[in-house]
Amino acid sequence: MAKEFSVGDHVRWNSEAGHVEGVIVKKHTSDVTFKGRTRHCSPDDPQYEIKSDKTDHIAMHKGSALAKA
């Protein structure tokens, strides 16, 4: 089962530039278009929009790519 997170959780993930930390701002449980691409999401496999602490960049990741910070 994938890791579950909630809006407001502070998380960490690995990016090309190293580890990044941010706050979950939205949880998606159905397919959504994000930055021009369809992201497949479901209640059993949600994806999360995360706002980076340092750059205010918004990223989207599955729970399996995230860890509580």
Secondary structure, DSSP 8 states (H G I E B T S, - for coil): ------TT-EEEEEETTEEEEEEEEEEE-S-EEETTEEE--BTTB-EEEEEETTT--EEEEEGGG-EE-
